[in-house]
Amino acid sequence: MFNTMYRYLRLATATALLLVVAVMACTTKRDTPLGSTLPGDLLGTKPGEVFADSMELLGPSTITYHSLITSGDLVLGRQDGYSRTVVLRPNIADAAADTALVVASARLQLRRVDDANAGQQVARFYELGTEYSEGDSIAVLDTTQVIPDPISGMADRSLELAVTLYDLPAALVQAWIRGQSPSNGIAIVYTGANDQIRTLRSREFTGGGGPQLQVSYVSGASRIISVSDDATFVQALAPPPSDVTIGDGLVRRVHFRVDTAALPDSAAVHNARVRFHLVPGSLFGTDLRMVLFVPDSPDPASASFLRGTDVTGTVLPDSASYVELPVTLTLLAILSGNIGDNGFILRFADENTEIRQASFYGALAADSLRPRLYFTASTPGTFTR
């Protein structure tokens, strides 16, 4: 009996002590998210202010590179505001042993791969004034003179699905073989009045039927001269838009900077992303993967501007009205000096593979559509000691 009463007494005493401590805590201690404001509290901090803000990106601009599409089929014609010209160079070294022979005829093989209902296409053949080698960039198509059809005497030729061989002047090919005239290459230029696209087999086509030069000599001998270099040369039919554009075929990249000096002093950046609003109707192409990187140099004329540190990548959906790319870690690396403050480059992935484009509103657009950096940051906390 005595033991039972003793246990009850101990329990009641402990409960009373807990109630006293709880009341004291509620009436004297004022907690903050990071500690308390009680005098003598060792933690005693006041958290910084968390805020969200944005700023315009500096100087978004389009940089154009005059490269060529060297993979896949060759494309001739125009569409979506771009023209396509086929450039190829026969490897005249194949006929190095034929300099004493006289050319009777020469024909260029071009095999169309379009549907049978595609109809004919009008084009002209031109001699190139400078030698084309695959991998070269071409800013301006250097055409010296037209290569007429030696049979009809006409400059324009009709490229049809059923026709695969097109005559070249025997004297011209003779001069190439004998080294009397430079064999820089041939440009096949679409001269029609309407938008029209045709595809031709390239030299890379594994099933055969790619371009080649077939030469017959007066002696009865013949020679097939391979095409060592070919590509699709792409040009814009109109001046570039005032908006900023990434593109392929005619490679275009967007360069922009973040005004790191305008970020609040001592602020800790928790999240940062750049946003570009898409210009309606400007998007086309099949592979819409994009890449963002920081170039190794801020100078577009420098070779180091073409390489750099990868930031992120994304795919632009057909239905998108804007694209956002996260830059948090990279921005922190720039602020800490671990990465150069050289701006950012936005481009398509796997360039020189197809004609594609995406235009974004630039610095002259309405404020709500301009490219911006959105970020979340916090000011430093304060400490009582």
Residue pairs with C-beta under 8 A, 6 or more apart in sequence:
28 38
29 36
29 38
30 36
30 37
30 38
32 45
32 46
32 47
33 47
34 43
34 45
34 46
34 47
34 381
35 41
35 43
35 44
35 45
36 43
36 44
37 44
37 384
38 44
41 384
42 385
44 383
44 384
44 385
45 381
45 382
45 383
45 384
46 381
46 382
46 383
47 378
47 381
48 268
48 378
48 379
48 380
48 381
48 382
49 378
49 379
50 270
50 376
50 377
50 378
51 376
51 377
51 378
51 379
52 374
52 375
52 376
53 374
53 375
53 377
54 372
54 373
54 374
54 375
55 258
55 259
55 262
55 372
55 373
56 259
56 363
56 370
56 371
56 372
56 373
57 256
57 257
57 258
57 274
57 363
57 370
57 371
57 372
57 373
58 256
58 257
58 258
58 259
58 343
59 255
59 256
59 257
59 363
60 244
60 254
60 255
60 256
60 360
60 362
60 363
60 371
61 244
61 254
61 255
61 256
62 240
62 244
62 245
62 246
62 252
62 253
62 254
63 252
63 253
63 254
63 255
63 300
64 240
64 250
64 251
64 252
65 137
65 251
65 252
65 253
66 137
66 138
66 139
66 250
66 251
67 137
67 251
67 351
67 352
68 87
68 136
68 137
68 138
68 231
68 232
68 233
68 234
68 352
69 75
69 231
69 232
69 234
69 249
69 352
69 353
69 354
69 355
70 134
70 135
70 230
70 231
70 232
70 352
71 204
71 352
71 353
72 202
72 204
72 353
72 354
73 113
73 199
73 200
73 201
73 202
73 205
74 86
74 88
74 199
74 200
74 201
74 202
74 211
74 230
74 231
74 232
75 84
75 86
75 197
75 198
75 199
75 200
75 232
75 355
76 84
76 85
76 86
76 121
76 123
76 159
76 188
76 190
76 197
76 198
76 199
76 200
76 232
77 83
77 84
77 121
77 190
77 192
77 195
77 196
77 197
77 198
78 84
78 190
78 195
78 196
78 197
78 237
79 195
79 196
79 197
80 284
80 355
80 357
81 236
81 237
81 238
82 234
82 235
82 236
82 237
82 249
82 250
82 355
83 190
83 234
83 235
83 237
84 190
84 197
84 232
84 233
84 234
84 249
84 355
85 141
85 187
85 188
85 189
85 190
85 232
85 233
85 234
85 235
86 187
86 188
86 200
86 230
86 231
86 232
86 233
87 128
87 132
87 138
87 141
87 185
87 186
87 187
87 188
87 229
87 230
87 231
87 232
87 233
88 132
88 185
88 186
88 188
88 203
88 211
88 227
88 229
88 230
88 231
89 128
89 131
89 132
89 133
89 183
89 184
89 185
89 186
89 227
89 228
89 229
89 230
90 108
90 176
90 183
90 185
90 186
90 212
90 213
90 225
90 226
90 227
90 228
91 225
91 226
91 227
91 228
92 176
92 177
92 183
92 225
94 223
94 224
94 225
94 226
95 177
95 215
95 223
95 225
98 177
98 215
98 217
98 221
98 223
99 177
99 178
99 179
101 177
101 217
101 218
101 219
101 221
102 174
102 217
102 218
102 219
103 170
103 171
103 173
103 174
103 177
103 215
103 216
103 217
103 218
104 170
104 216
104 217
104 218
105 167
105 170
105 215
105 216
106 167
106 168
106 169
106 170
106 172
106 173
106 213
106 214
106 215
106 216
107 165
107 166
107 167
107 168
107 213
107 214
108 125
108 165
108 166
108 167
108 168
108 186
108 211
108 212
108 213
108 214
109 164
109 165
109 166
109 209
109 210
109 211
109 212
109 213
109 214
110 159
110 164
110 165
110 166
110 188
110 200
110 201
110 211
111 164
111 200
111 201
111 209
111 210
111 211
112 118
112 159
112 160
112 161
112 164
112 198
112 199
112 200
113 199
113 200
113 201
114 161
114 198
114 199
116 161
118 161
118 198
119 160
120 158
120 159
120 160
121 158
121 159
121 160
121 190
121 192
121 196
121 198
122 156
122 157
122 158
122 159
122 190
122 191
122 192
123 156
123 157
123 159
123 188
123 189
123 190
123 191
123 192
124 146
124 147
124 155
124 156
124 157
124 188
124 189
124 191
125 146
125 147
125 157
125 166
125 168
125 186
125 187
125 188
125 189
126 143
126 144
126 145
126 146
126 147
126 186
126 187
126 188
126 189
127 143
127 144
127 145
127 147
127 172
127 184
127 185
127 186
127 187
128 142
128 143
128 144
128 184
128 185
128 186
128 187
129 142
129 143
129 144
129 184
130 142
130 184
131 182
131 183
131 184
131 185
132 138
132 184
132 185
132 229
132 231
133 229
134 228
134 229
134 230
134 231
138 233
141 187
141 189
141 233
141 235
143 187
143 189
146 155
147 168
147 169
147 172
147 186
148 154
148 155
148 169
149 155
149 157
149 166
149 167
150 167
150 168
150 169
150 170
151 167
156 191
157 166
159 166
159 198
164 209
165 214
168 213
172 181
173 213
173 215
174 180
175 181
176 182
176 183
177 215
185 229
187 233
190 196
200 211
201 209
201 210
201 211
202 210
202 211
202 230
203 210
203 211
203 226
203 227
203 228
203 229
203 230
204 210
210 227
210 230
211 227
211 230
212 224
212 225
212 226
212 227
213 224
213 225
213 226
213 227
214 222
214 223
214 224
214 225
215 222
215 223
215 224
215 225
216 222
217 223
232 249
234 249
234 250
234 355
235 250
236 250
240 252
241 279
241 282
241 359
242 362
242 364
243 279
243 282
243 359
243 360
243 361
243 362
243 365
244 254
244 256
244 276
244 359
244 360
244 361
244 362
244 371
245 252
245 254
245 282
245 357
245 358
245 359
245 360
246 252
246 253
246 254
246 290
246 346
246 347
246 348
246 357
246 358
246 360
247 348
247 355
247 356
247 357
247 358
248 285
248 348
248 351
248 352
248 353
248 354
248 355
248 356
248 357
249 352
249 354
249 355
249 356
250 355
251 347
251 351
251 352
252 357
253 345
253 346
253 347
254 276
254 345
254 346
254 347
254 360
255 295
255 300
255 343
255 344
255 345
256 274
256 343
256 344
256 346
256 371
257 341
257 343
257 344
258 274
258 327
258 331
258 334
258 343
258 344
258 373
260 331
260 334
260 335
260 341
263 269
263 335
263 375
263 377
264 377
264 379
266 379
266 380
267 377
267 378
267 379
268 377
268 378
268 380
269 328
269 331
269 332
269 335
269 375
269 376
269 377
270 328
270 375
270 376
270 377
270 378
271 326
271 328
271 375
271 376
272 326
272 327
272 328
272 331
272 373
272 374
272 375
272 376
273 324
273 325
273 326
273 327
273 328
273 373
273 374
273 375
274 292
274 324
274 325
274 327
274 344
274 371
274 372
274 373
274 374
275 322
275 323
275 324
275 371
275 372
275 373
275 374
276 322
276 323
276 346
276 360
276 361
276 371
277 321
277 322
277 360
277 361
277 365
277 369
277 370
277 371
278 316
278 320
278 321
278 322
278 323
278 358
278 359
278 360
278 361
279 359
279 360
279 361
282 357
282 358
282 359
283 316
283 318
283 357
283 358
283 359
284 355
284 356
284 357
285 348
285 354
285 355
285 356
285 357
285 358
286 354
286 356
287 348
287 349
287 350
287 353
287 354
287 356
288 315
288 316
288 317
288 318
288 348
288 356
288 358
289 313
289 314
289 315
289 316
289 348
289 349
289 350
290 313
290 314
290 315
290 316
290 323
290 325
290 346
290 347
290 348
290 349
290 358
291 310
291 312
291 313
291 346
291 347
291 348
291 349
292 310
292 311
292 312
292 313
292 325
292 327
292 344
292 345
292 346
293 308
293 309
293 310
293 311
293 344
293 345
293 347
294 308
294 309
294 311
294 330
294 334
294 339
294 340
294 342
294 343
294 344
294 345
295 304
295 305
295 306
295 307
295 308
295 342
295 343
295 345
296 304
296 305
296 307
296 308
296 309
296 340
296 342
297 304
297 305
297 340
297 342
298 305
298 340
298 341
298 342
298 343
299 305
308 342
308 345
309 330
309 339
311 325
311 327
311 330
311 344
312 325
312 326
312 327
313 349
314 323
314 325
316 323
316 358
323 360
324 374
325 346
327 344
327 373
330 339
331 375
333 339
334 340
334 341
348 356
360 371
361 369
361 370
361 371
362 370
362 371
363 370
363 371
